[in-house]
Amino acid sequence: MSYELSQHALDVLQERGISVEWVERVVSRPVLTKPDPVDSALEHQLGEIAEFDNRVLRVIVNVQVNPVRVVTAYFDRKMKGVL
């Protein structure tokens, strides 16, 4: 899947030690997708990262632009062990 990273996404990936490869993995094959509860243009894509103790990476993307734009990403503590 084709995508681009927003400046905010680039900043938080560096701050949070999140690999671009992990983001690519989740965006290309999310285990779970959820609509954003506030903004219909956004979708939450989730996937486990085995190399990071199976923590769940939540990637929020704007799906109404082409290519899709990664807005932000973070490890979701509440989802660990849920997927």
PDB file of N, CA, C and O in Angstrom:
ATOM      1  N   MET A   1       0.842  -1.178   0.000  1.00  0.00           N
ATOM      2  CA  MET A   1       0.000   0.000   0.000  1.00  0.00           C
ATOM      3  C   MET A   1       0.887   1.241   0.000  1.00  0.00           C
ATOM      4  O   MET A   1       1.874   1.316   0.731  1.00  0.00           O
ATOM      5  N   SER A   2       0.526   2.185  -0.812  1.00  0.00           N
ATOM      6  CA  SER A   2       1.249   3.438  -0.900  1.00  0.00           C
ATOM      7  C   SER A   2       0.790   4.366   0.225  1.00  0.00           C
ATOM      8  O   SER A   2      -0.404   4.461   0.506  1.00  0.00           O
ATOM      9  N   TYR A   3       1.736   5.047   0.864  1.00  0.00           N
ATOM     10  CA  TYR A   3       1.401   5.947   1.965  1.00  0.00           C
ATOM     11  C   TYR A   3       2.468   7.024   2.061  1.00  0.00           C
ATOM     12  O   TYR A   3       3.539   6.908   1.467  1.00  0.00           O
ATOM     13  N   GLU A   4       2.164   8.071   2.815  1.00  0.00           N
ATOM     14  CA  GLU A   4       3.159   9.085   3.136  1.00  0.00           C
ATOM     15  C   GLU A   4       3.063   9.388   4.623  1.00  0.00           C
ATOM     16  O   GLU A   4       2.027   9.165   5.249  1.00  0.00           O
ATOM     17  N   LEU A   5       4.143   9.894   5.174  1.00  0.00           N
ATOM     18  CA  LEU A   5       4.196  10.241   6.592  1.00  0.00           C
ATOM     19  C   LEU A   5       4.068  11.747   6.757  1.00  0.00           C
ATOM     20  O   LEU A   5       4.774  12.504   6.090  1.00  0.00           O
ATOM     21  N   SER A   6       3.182  12.188   7.632  1.00  0.00           N
ATOM     22  CA  SER A   6       3.087  13.613   7.946  1.00  0.00           C
ATOM     23  C   SER A   6       4.319  14.016   8.750  1.00  0.00           C
ATOM     24  O   SER A   6       5.023  13.159   9.285  1.00  0.00           O
ATOM     25  N   GLN A   7       4.578  15.308   8.836  1.00  0.00           N
ATOM     26  CA  GLN A   7       5.711  15.774   9.636  1.00  0.00           C
ATOM     27  C   GLN A   7       5.530  15.372  11.094  1.00  0.00           C
ATOM     28  O   GLN A   7       6.489  14.981  11.760  1.00  0.00           O
ATOM     29  N   HIS A   8       4.303  15.469  11.586  1.00  0.00           N
ATOM     30  CA  HIS A   8       4.035  15.053  12.970  1.00  0.00           C
ATOM     31  C   HIS A   8       4.381  13.578  13.155  1.00  0.00           C
ATOM     32  O   HIS A   8       5.002  13.206  14.150  1.00  0.00           O
ATOM     33  N   ALA A   9       3.984  12.742  12.205  1.00  0.00           N
ATOM     34  CA  ALA A   9       4.286  11.312  12.298  1.00  0.00           C
ATOM     35  C   ALA A   9       5.797  11.084  12.328  1.00  0.00           C
ATOM     36  O   ALA A   9       6.284  10.297  13.140  1.00  0.00           O
ATOM     37  N   LEU A  10       6.533  11.751  11.468  1.00  0.00           N
ATOM     38  CA  LEU A  10       7.994  11.617  11.467  1.00  0.00           C
ATOM     39  C   LEU A  10       8.580  11.999  12.822  1.00  0.00           C
ATOM     40  O   LEU A  10       9.473  11.326  13.336  1.00  0.00           O
ATOM     41  N   ASP A  11       8.065  13.089  13.392  1.00  0.00           N
ATOM     42  CA  ASP A  11       8.560  13.550  14.689  1.00  0.00           C
ATOM     43  C   ASP A  11       8.288  12.533  15.793  1.00  0.00           C
ATOM     44  O   ASP A  11       9.181  12.213  16.577  1.00  0.00           O
ATOM     45  N   VAL A  12       7.047  12.020  15.857  1.00  0.00           N
ATOM     46  CA  VAL A  12       6.714  11.102  16.953  1.00  0.00           C
ATOM     47  C   VAL A  12       7.380   9.740  16.777  1.00  0.00           C
ATOM     48  O   VAL A  12       7.686   9.079  17.769  1.00  0.00           O
ATOM     49  N   LEU A  13       7.609   9.311  15.555  1.00  0.00           N
ATOM     50  CA  LEU A  13       8.320   8.047  15.354  1.00  0.00           C
ATOM     51  C   LEU A  13       9.717   8.147  15.959  1.00  0.00           C
ATOM     52  O   LEU A  13      10.178   7.227  16.634  1.00  0.00           O
ATOM     53  N   GLN A  14      10.374   9.256  15.715  1.00  0.00           N
ATOM     54  CA  GLN A  14      11.713   9.447  16.261  1.00  0.00           C
ATOM     55  C   GLN A  14      11.655   9.564  17.784  1.00  0.00           C
ATOM     56  O   GLN A  14      12.441   8.921  18.481  1.00  0.00           O
ATOM     57  N   GLU A  15      10.740  10.370  18.304  1.00  0.00           N
ATOM     58  CA  GLU A  15      10.622  10.567  19.756  1.00  0.00           C
ATOM     59  C   GLU A  15      10.313   9.267  20.488  1.00  0.00           C
ATOM     60  O   GLU A  15      10.827   9.025  21.581  1.00  0.00           O
ATOM     61  N   ARG A  16       9.471   8.430  19.883  1.00  0.00           N
ATOM     62  CA  ARG A  16       8.983   7.224  20.549  1.00  0.00           C
ATOM     63  C   ARG A  16       9.767   5.963  20.187  1.00  0.00           C
ATOM     64  O   ARG A  16       9.451   4.877  20.673  1.00  0.00           O
ATOM     65  N   GLY A  17      10.780   6.101  19.344  1.00  0.00           N
ATOM     66  CA  GLY A  17      11.600   4.953  18.969  1.00  0.00           C
ATOM     67  C   GLY A  17      10.844   3.923  18.148  1.00  0.00           C
ATOM     68  O   GLY A  17      11.080   2.721  18.275  1.00  0.00           O
ATOM     69  N   ILE A  18       9.932   4.397  17.305  1.00  0.00           N
ATOM     70  CA  ILE A  18       9.121   3.509  16.466  1.00  0.00           C
ATOM     71  C   ILE A  18       9.747   3.447  15.077  1.00  0.00           C
ATOM     72  O   ILE A  18      10.000   4.479  14.456  1.00  0.00           O
ATOM     73  N   SER A  19       9.993   2.252  14.604  1.00  0.00           N
ATOM     74  CA  SER A  19      10.613   2.037  13.307  1.00  0.00           C
ATOM     75  C   SER A  19       9.614   2.291  12.172  1.00  0.00           C
ATOM     76  O   SER A  19       8.445   1.919  12.268  1.00  0.00           O
ATOM     77  N   VAL A  20      10.091   2.927  11.103  1.00  0.00           N
ATOM     78  CA  VAL A  20       9.258   3.120   9.915  1.00  0.00           C
ATOM     79  C   VAL A  20       8.842   1.760   9.358  1.00  0.00           C
ATOM     80  O   VAL A  20       7.735   1.616   8.840  1.00  0.00           O
ATOM     81  N   GLU A  21       9.718   0.770   9.461  1.00  0.00           N
ATOM     82  CA  GLU A  21       9.392  -0.584   8.998  1.00  0.00           C
ATOM     83  C   GLU A  21       8.166  -1.131   9.745  1.00  0.00           C
ATOM     84  O   GLU A  21       7.317  -1.784   9.138  1.00  0.00           O
ATOM     85  N   TRP A  22       8.068  -0.872  11.046  1.00  0.00           N
ATOM     86  CA  TRP A  22       6.913  -1.342  11.819  1.00  0.00           C
ATOM     87  C   TRP A  22       5.639  -0.655  11.352  1.00  0.00           C
ATOM     88  O   TRP A  22       4.588  -1.287  11.241  1.00  0.00           O
ATOM     89  N   VAL A  23       5.735   0.642  11.080  1.00  0.00           N
ATOM     90  CA  VAL A  23       4.575   1.384  10.577  1.00  0.00           C
ATOM     91  C   VAL A  23       4.149   0.804   9.235  1.00  0.00           C
ATOM     92  O   VAL A  23       2.961   0.576   9.009  1.00  0.00           O
ATOM     93  N   GLU A  24       5.105   0.563   8.345  1.00  0.00           N
ATOM     94  CA  GLU A  24       4.802  -0.017   7.033  1.00  0.00           C
ATOM     95  C   GLU A  24       4.103  -1.359   7.177  1.00  0.00           C
ATOM     96  O   GLU A  24       3.153  -1.657   6.454  1.00  0.00           O
ATOM     97  N   ARG A  25       4.578  -2.162   8.114  1.00  0.00           N
ATOM     98  CA  ARG A  25       3.997  -3.484   8.338  1.00  0.00           C
ATOM     99  C   ARG A  25       2.528  -3.369   8.756  1.00  0.00           C
ATOM    100  O   ARG A  25       1.675  -4.092   8.244  1.00  0.00           O
ATOM    101  N   VAL A  26       2.242  -2.464   9.682  1.00  0.00           N
ATOM    102  CA  VAL A  26       0.864  -2.306  10.161  1.00  0.00           C
ATOM    103  C   VAL A  26      -0.025  -1.719   9.065  1.00  0.00           C
ATOM    104  O   VAL A  26      -1.154  -2.171   8.877  1.00  0.00           O
ATOM    105  N   VAL A  27       0.473  -0.720   8.345  1.00  0.00           N
ATOM    106  CA  VAL A  27      -0.329  -0.088   7.289  1.00  0.00           C
ATOM    107  C   VAL A  27      -0.617  -1.072   6.157  1.00  0.00           C
ATOM    108  O   VAL A  27      -1.708  -1.055   5.586  1.00  0.00           O
ATOM    109  N   SER A  28       0.343  -1.923   5.829  1.00  0.00           N
ATOM    110  CA  SER A  28       0.129  -2.859   4.716  1.00  0.00           C
ATOM    111  C   SER A  28      -0.719  -4.066   5.110  1.00  0.00           C
ATOM    112  O   SER A  28      -1.424  -4.625   4.271  1.00  0.00           O
ATOM    113  N   ARG A  29      -0.656  -4.473   6.386  1.00  0.00           N
ATOM    114  CA  ARG A  29      -1.417  -5.648   6.837  1.00  0.00           C
ATOM    115  C   ARG A  29      -1.915  -5.464   8.267  1.00  0.00           C
ATOM    116  O   ARG A  29      -1.454  -6.166   9.167  1.00  0.00           O
ATOM    117  N   PRO A  30      -2.841  -4.541   8.496  1.00  0.00           N
ATOM    118  CA  PRO A  30      -3.332  -4.354   9.866  1.00  0.00           C
ATOM    119  C   PRO A  30      -4.107  -5.582  10.346  1.00  0.00           C
ATOM    120  O   PRO A  30      -4.848  -6.200   9.581  1.00  0.00           O
ATOM    121  N   VAL A  31      -3.927  -5.920  11.612  1.00  0.00           N
ATOM    122  CA  VAL A  31      -4.674  -7.022  12.215  1.00  0.00           C
ATOM    123  C   VAL A  31      -6.097  -6.565  12.510  1.00  0.00           C
ATOM    124  O   VAL A  31      -7.044  -7.348  12.428  1.00  0.00           O
ATOM    125  N   LEU A  32      -6.235  -5.292  12.854  1.00  0.00           N
ATOM    126  CA  LEU A  32      -7.536  -4.724  13.207  1.00  0.00           C
ATOM    127  C   LEU A  32      -7.593  -3.291  12.713  1.00  0.00           C
ATOM    128  O   LEU A  32      -6.618  -2.550  12.843  1.00  0.00           O
ATOM    129  N   THR A  33      -8.721  -2.892  12.149  1.00  0.00           N
ATOM    130  CA  THR A  33      -8.936  -1.496  11.773  1.00  0.00           C
ATOM    131  C   THR A  33     -10.196  -1.000  12.456  1.00  0.00           C
ATOM    132  O   THR A  33     -11.181  -1.726  12.592  1.00  0.00           O
ATOM    133  N   LYS A  34     -10.141   0.269  12.886  1.00  0.00           N
ATOM    134  CA  LYS A  34     -11.285   0.885  13.550  1.00  0.00           C
ATOM    135  C   LYS A  34     -11.449   2.298  13.012  1.00  0.00           C
ATOM    136  O   LYS A  34     -10.456   2.987  12.778  1.00  0.00           O
ATOM    137  N   PRO A  35     -12.686   2.740  12.814  1.00  0.00           N
ATOM    138  CA  PRO A  35     -12.886   4.132  12.418  1.00  0.00           C
ATOM    139  C   PRO A  35     -12.577   5.051  13.595  1.00  0.00           C
ATOM    140  O   PRO A  35     -12.765   4.670  14.751  1.00  0.00           O
ATOM    141  N   ASP A  36     -12.110   6.244  13.305  1.00  0.00           N
ATOM    142  CA  ASP A  36     -11.874   7.222  14.358  1.00  0.00           C
ATOM    143  C   ASP A  36     -13.223   7.697  14.892  1.00  0.00           C
ATOM    144  O   ASP A  36     -14.125   7.977  14.102  1.00  0.00           O
ATOM    145  N   PRO A  37     -13.384   7.796  16.206  1.00  0.00           N
ATOM    146  CA  PRO A  37     -14.682   8.183  16.763  1.00  0.00           C
ATOM    147  C   PRO A  37     -15.056   9.642  16.518  1.00  0.00           C
ATOM    148  O   PRO A  37     -16.214  10.018  16.700  1.00  0.00           O
ATOM    149  N   VAL A  38     -14.095  10.470  16.110  1.00  0.00           N
ATOM    150  CA  VAL A  38     -14.362  11.898  15.934  1.00  0.00           C
ATOM    151  C   VAL A  38     -14.280  12.334  14.474  1.00  0.00           C
ATOM    152  O   VAL A  38     -15.118  13.106  14.007  1.00  0.00           O
ATOM    153  N   ASP A  39     -13.278  11.844  13.758  1.00  0.00           N
ATOM    154  CA  ASP A  39     -13.001  12.308  12.395  1.00  0.00           C
ATOM    155  C   ASP A  39     -13.173  11.150  11.410  1.00  0.00           C
ATOM    156  O   ASP A  39     -12.404  10.189  11.435  1.00  0.00           O
ATOM    157  N   SER A  40     -14.167  11.246  10.558  1.00  0.00           N
ATOM    158  CA  SER A  40     -14.467  10.155   9.619  1.00  0.00           C
ATOM    159  C   SER A  40     -13.380   9.957   8.558  1.00  0.00           C
ATOM    160  O   SER A  40     -13.369   8.932   7.878  1.00  0.00           O
ATOM    161  N   ALA A  41     -12.475  10.911   8.409  1.00  0.00           N
ATOM    162  CA  ALA A  41     -11.379  10.766   7.449  1.00  0.00           C
ATOM    163  C   ALA A  41     -10.270   9.867   7.994  1.00  0.00           C
ATOM    164  O   ALA A  41      -9.411   9.405   7.243  1.00  0.00           O
ATOM    165  N   LEU A  42     -10.296   9.624   9.301  1.00  0.00           N
ATOM    166  CA  LEU A  42      -9.211   8.876   9.933  1.00  0.00           C
ATOM    167  C   LEU A  42      -9.605   7.447  10.245  1.00  0.00           C
ATOM    168  O   LEU A  42     -10.762   7.149  10.542  1.00  0.00           O
ATOM    169  N   GLU A  43      -8.612   6.569  10.169  1.00  0.00           N
ATOM    170  CA  GLU A  43      -8.792   5.160  10.502  1.00  0.00           C
ATOM    171  C   GLU A  43      -7.634   4.738  11.400  1.00  0.00           C
ATOM    172  O   GLU A  43      -6.487   5.122  11.171  1.00  0.00           O
ATOM    173  N   HIS A  44      -7.943   3.947  12.422  1.00  0.00           N
ATOM    174  CA  HIS A  44      -6.932   3.412  13.327  1.00  0.00           C
ATOM    175  C   HIS A  44      -6.587   2.009  12.846  1.00  0.00           C
ATOM    176  O   HIS A  44      -7.463   1.151  12.736  1.00  0.00           O
ATOM    177  N   GLN A  45      -5.319   1.780  12.563  1.00  0.00           N
ATOM    178  CA  GLN A  45      -4.855   0.472  12.105  1.00  0.00           C
ATOM    179  C   GLN A  45      -3.914  -0.075  13.163  1.00  0.00           C
ATOM    180  O   GLN A  45      -2.980   0.601  13.593  1.00  0.00           O
ATOM    181  N   LEU A  46      -4.176  -1.321  13.580  1.00  0.00           N
ATOM    182  CA  LEU A  46      -3.417  -1.898  14.683  1.00  0.00           C
ATOM    183  C   LEU A  46      -2.742  -3.200  14.287  1.00  0.00           C
ATOM    184  O   LEU A  46      -3.271  -3.976  13.492  1.00  0.00           O
ATOM    185  N   GLY A  47      -1.566  -3.425  14.855  1.00  0.00           N
ATOM    186  CA  GLY A  47      -0.848  -4.667  14.622  1.00  0.00           C
ATOM    187  C   GLY A  47       0.167  -4.907  15.720  1.00  0.00           C
ATOM    188  O   GLY A  47       0.688  -3.963  16.315  1.00  0.00           O
ATOM    189  N   GLU A  48       0.446  -6.172  15.987  1.00  0.00           N
ATOM    190  CA  GLU A  48       1.440  -6.535  16.997  1.00  0.00           C
ATOM    191  C   GLU A  48       2.843  -6.453  16.407  1.00  0.00           C
ATOM    192  O   GLU A  48       3.065  -6.797  15.247  1.00  0.00           O
ATOM    193  N   ILE A  49       3.773  -5.996  17.218  1.00  0.00           N
ATOM    194  CA  ILE A  49       5.172  -5.920  16.815  1.00  0.00           C
ATOM    195  C   ILE A  49       5.942  -6.940  17.651  1.00  0.00           C
ATOM    196  O   ILE A  49       6.244  -6.702  18.821  1.00  0.00           O
ATOM    197  N   ALA A  50       6.253  -8.073  17.038  1.00  0.00           N
ATOM    198  CA  ALA A  50       6.906  -9.180  17.750  1.00  0.00           C
ATOM    199  C   ALA A  50       8.247  -8.758  18.344  1.00  0.00           C
ATOM    200  O   ALA A  50       8.596  -9.169  19.451  1.00  0.00           O
ATOM    201  N   GLU A  51       8.998  -7.941  17.609  1.00  0.00           N
ATOM    202  CA  GLU A  51      10.321  -7.516  18.064  1.00  0.00           C
ATOM    203  C   GLU A  51      10.260  -6.574  19.252  1.00  0.00           C
ATOM    204  O   GLU A  51      11.291  -6.271  19.854  1.00  0.00           O
ATOM    205  N   PHE A  52       9.081  -6.110  19.596  1.00  0.00           N
ATOM    206  CA  PHE A  52       8.919  -5.158  20.696  1.00  0.00           C
ATOM    207  C   PHE A  52       7.978  -5.753  21.736  1.00  0.00           C
ATOM    208  O   PHE A  52       7.031  -5.106  22.182  1.00  0.00           O
ATOM    209  N   ASP A  53       8.257  -6.992  22.111  1.00  0.00           N
ATOM    210  CA  ASP A  53       7.520  -7.695  23.166  1.00  0.00           C
ATOM    211  C   ASP A  53       6.031  -7.839  22.834  1.00  0.00           C
ATOM    212  O   ASP A  53       5.182  -7.797  23.725  1.00  0.00           O
ATOM    213  N   ASN A  54       5.726  -8.009  21.541  1.00  0.00           N
ATOM    214  CA  ASN A  54       4.345  -8.174  21.066  1.00  0.00           C
ATOM    215  C   ASN A  54       3.430  -7.022  21.448  1.00  0.00           C
ATOM    216  O   ASN A  54       2.220  -7.200  21.586  1.00  0.00           O
ATOM    217  N   ARG A  55       4.012  -5.838  21.620  1.00  0.00           N
ATOM    218  CA  ARG A  55       3.177  -4.667  21.911  1.00  0.00           C
ATOM    219  C   ARG A  55       2.394  -4.295  20.663  1.00  0.00           C
ATOM    220  O   ARG A  55       2.816  -4.580  19.542  1.00  0.00           O
ATOM    221  N   VAL A  56       1.254  -3.658  20.868  1.00  0.00           N
ATOM    222  CA  VAL A  56       0.366  -3.298  19.767  1.00  0.00           C
ATOM    223  C   VAL A  56       0.669  -1.873  19.318  1.00  0.00           C
ATOM    224  O   VAL A  56       0.605  -0.926  20.102  1.00  0.00           O
ATOM    225  N   LEU A  57       1.003  -1.747  18.030  1.00  0.00           N
ATOM    226  CA  LEU A  57       1.248  -0.443  17.435  1.00  0.00           C
ATOM    227  C   LEU A  57      -0.042   0.047  16.800  1.00  0.00           C
ATOM    228  O   LEU A  57      -0.631  -0.635  15.961  1.00  0.00           O
ATOM    229  N   ARG A  58      -0.479   1.235  17.204  1.00  0.00           N
ATOM    230  CA  ARG A  58      -1.668   1.866  16.631  1.00  0.00           C
ATOM    231  C   ARG A  58      -1.180   2.957  15.679  1.00  0.00           C
ATOM    232  O   ARG A  58      -0.484   3.887  16.088  1.00  0.00           O
ATOM    233  N   VAL A  59      -1.551   2.832  14.418  1.00  0.00           N
ATOM    234  CA  VAL A  59      -1.174   3.805  13.396  1.00  0.00           C
ATOM    235  C   VAL A  59      -2.459   4.475  12.927  1.00  0.00           C
ATOM    236  O   VAL A  59      -3.397   3.801  12.500  1.00  0.00           O
ATOM    237  N   ILE A  60      -2.500   5.789  13.007  1.00  0.00           N
ATOM    238  CA  ILE A  60      -3.693   6.523  12.600  1.00  0.00           C
ATOM    239  C   ILE A  60      -3.411   7.152  11.243  1.00  0.00           C
ATOM    240  O   ILE A  60      -2.453   7.907  11.074  1.00  0.00           O
ATOM    241  N   VAL A  61      -4.272   6.820  10.275  1.00  0.00           N
ATOM    242  CA  VAL A  61      -4.061   7.266   8.902  1.00  0.00           C
ATOM    243  C   VAL A  61      -5.278   8.020   8.381  1.00  0.00           C
ATOM    244  O   VAL A  61      -6.418   7.732   8.745  1.00  0.00           O
ATOM    245  N   ASN A  62      -5.001   8.991   7.523  1.00  0.00           N
ATOM    246  CA  ASN A  62      -6.061   9.685   6.801  1.00  0.00           C
ATOM    247  C   ASN A  62      -6.290   8.880   5.528  1.00  0.00           C
ATOM    248  O   ASN A  62      -5.437   8.846   4.640  1.00  0.00           O
ATOM    249  N   VAL A  63      -7.449   8.233   5.449  1.00  0.00           N
ATOM    250  CA  VAL A  63      -7.742   7.358   4.319  1.00  0.00           C
ATOM    251  C   VAL A  63      -8.460   8.081   3.184  1.00  0.00           C
ATOM    252  O   VAL A  63      -8.763   7.475   2.156  1.00  0.00           O
ATOM    253  N   GLN A  64      -8.733   9.370   3.364  1.00  0.00           N
ATOM    254  CA  GLN A  64      -9.440  10.107   2.322  1.00  0.00           C
ATOM    255  C   GLN A  64      -8.509  10.860   1.387  1.00  0.00           C
ATOM    256  O   GLN A  64      -8.968  11.636   0.548  1.00  0.00           O
ATOM    257  N   VAL A  65      -7.207  10.641   1.521  1.00  0.00           N
ATOM    258  CA  VAL A  65      -6.241  11.224   0.591  1.00  0.00           C
ATOM    259  C   VAL A  65      -5.498  10.080  -0.093  1.00  0.00           C
ATOM    260  O   VAL A  65      -5.446   8.964   0.423  1.00  0.00           O
ATOM    261  N   ASN A  66      -4.931  10.367  -1.245  1.00  0.00           N
ATOM    262  CA  ASN A  66      -4.198   9.356  -1.985  1.00  0.00           C
ATOM    263  C   ASN A  66      -2.814   9.901  -2.309  1.00  0.00           C
ATOM    264  O   ASN A  66      -2.710  10.912  -3.005  1.00  0.00           O
ATOM    265  N   PRO A  67      -1.748   9.265  -1.829  1.00  0.00           N
ATOM    266  CA  PRO A  67      -1.744   8.066  -0.997  1.00  0.00           C
ATOM    267  C   PRO A  67      -2.222   8.382   0.419  1.00  0.00           C
ATOM    268  O   PRO A  67      -2.259   9.543   0.829  1.00  0.00           O
ATOM    269  N   VAL A  68      -2.589   7.328   1.164  1.00  0.00           N
ATOM    270  CA  VAL A  68      -3.028   7.547   2.538  1.00  0.00           C
ATOM    271  C   VAL A  68      -1.889   8.206   3.310  1.00  0.00           C
ATOM    272  O   VAL A  68      -0.713   7.977   3.026  1.00  0.00           O
ATOM    273  N   ARG A  69      -2.259   9.028   4.291  1.00  0.00           N
ATOM    274  CA  ARG A  69      -1.256   9.769   5.058  1.00  0.00           C
ATOM    275  C   ARG A  69      -1.251   9.290   6.503  1.00  0.00           C
ATOM    276  O   ARG A  69      -2.281   9.316   7.177  1.00  0.00           O
ATOM    277  N   VAL A  70      -0.092   8.853   6.971  1.00  0.00           N
ATOM    278  CA  VAL A  70       0.064   8.477   8.375  1.00  0.00           C
ATOM    279  C   VAL A  70       0.125   9.769   9.184  1.00  0.00           C
ATOM    280  O   VAL A  70       0.992  10.615   8.968  1.00  0.00           O
ATOM    281  N   VAL A  71      -0.815   9.901  10.118  1.00  0.00           N
ATOM    282  CA  VAL A  71      -0.919  11.110  10.930  1.00  0.00           C
ATOM    283  C   VAL A  71      -0.087  10.978  12.200  1.00  0.00           C
ATOM    284  O   VAL A  71       0.627  11.907  12.578  1.00  0.00           O
ATOM    285  N   THR A  72      -0.178   9.821  12.861  1.00  0.00           N
ATOM    286  CA  THR A  72       0.572   9.573  14.087  1.00  0.00           C
ATOM    287  C   THR A  72       0.627   8.076  14.348  1.00  0.00           C
ATOM    288  O   THR A  72      -0.062   7.293  13.694  1.00  0.00           O
ATOM    289  N   ALA A  73       1.445   7.691  15.301  1.00  0.00           N
ATOM    290  CA  ALA A  73       1.556   6.276  15.680  1.00  0.00           C
ATOM    291  C   ALA A  73       2.038   6.201  17.119  1.00  0.00           C
ATOM    292  O   ALA A  73       2.828   7.029  17.573  1.00  0.00           O
ATOM    293  N   TYR A  74       1.545   5.192  17.826  1.00  0.00           N
ATOM    294  CA  TYR A  74       1.992   4.986  19.207  1.00  0.00           C
ATOM    295  C   TYR A  74       1.686   3.559  19.629  1.00  0.00           C
ATOM    296  O   TYR A  74       0.821   2.896  19.057  1.00  0.00           O
ATOM    297  N   PHE A  75       2.415   3.098  20.643  1.00  0.00           N
ATOM    298  CA  PHE A  75       2.136   1.790  21.204  1.00  0.00           C
ATOM    299  C   PHE A  75       0.970   1.930  22.164  1.00  0.00           C
ATOM    300  O   PHE A  75       1.001   2.744  23.088  1.00  0.00           O
ATOM    301  N   ASP A  76      -0.055   1.130  21.936  1.00  0.00           N
ATOM    302  CA  ASP A  76      -1.299   1.204  22.701  1.00  0.00           C
ATOM    303  C   ASP A  76      -1.256   0.185  23.840  1.00  0.00           C
ATOM    304  O   ASP A  76      -1.469  -1.008  23.624  1.00  0.00           O
ATOM    305  N   ARG A  77      -0.984   0.657  25.027  1.00  0.00           N
ATOM    306  CA  ARG A  77      -0.855  -0.236  26.196  1.00  0.00           C
ATOM    307  C   ARG A  77      -2.139  -0.994  26.491  1.00  0.00           C
ATOM    308  O   ARG A  77      -2.097  -2.135  26.953  1.00  0.00           O
ATOM    309  N   LYS A  78      -3.274  -0.369  26.228  1.00  0.00           N
ATOM    310  CA  LYS A  78      -4.565  -1.000  26.529  1.00  0.00           C
ATOM    311  C   LYS A  78      -4.861  -2.186  25.615  1.00  0.00           C
ATOM    312  O   LYS A  78      -5.683  -3.036  25.957  1.00  0.00           O
ATOM    313  N   MET A  79      -4.204  -2.255  24.461  1.00  0.00           N
ATOM    314  CA  MET A  79      -4.483  -3.317  23.490  1.00  0.00           C
ATOM    315  C   MET A  79      -3.528  -4.503  23.608  1.00  0.00           C
ATOM    316  O   MET A  79      -3.726  -5.512  22.930  1.00  0.00           O
ATOM    317  N   LYS A  80      -2.499  -4.410  24.450  1.00  0.00           N
ATOM    318  CA  LYS A  80      -1.543  -5.515  24.573  1.00  0.00           C
ATOM    319  C   LYS A  80      -2.270  -6.769  25.043  1.00  0.00           C
ATOM    320  O   LYS A  80      -2.973  -6.757  26.053  1.00  0.00           O
ATOM    321  N   GLY A  81      -2.087  -7.843  24.295  1.00  0.00           N
ATOM    322  CA  GLY A  81      -2.729  -9.105  24.621  1.00  0.00           C
ATOM    323  C   GLY A  81      -4.148  -9.235  24.109  1.00  0.00           C
ATOM    324  O   GLY A  81      -4.769 -10.285  24.276  1.00  0.00           O
ATOM    325  N   VAL A  82      -4.675  -8.187  23.487  1.00  0.00           N
ATOM    326  CA  VAL A  82      -6.051  -8.213  22.972  1.00  0.00           C
ATOM    327  C   VAL A  82      -6.094  -8.772  21.557  1.00  0.00           C
ATOM    328  O   VAL A  82      -7.017  -9.508  21.209  1.00  0.00           O
ATOM    329  N   LEU A  83      -5.096  -8.428  20.735  1.00  0.00           N
ATOM    330  CA  LEU A  83      -5.094  -8.887  19.338  1.00  0.00           C
ATOM    331  C   LEU A  83      -4.707 -10.342  19.242  1.00  0.00           C
ATOM    332  O   LEU A  83      -4.653 -10.896  18.144  1.00  0.00           O
TER     333      LEU A  83
END
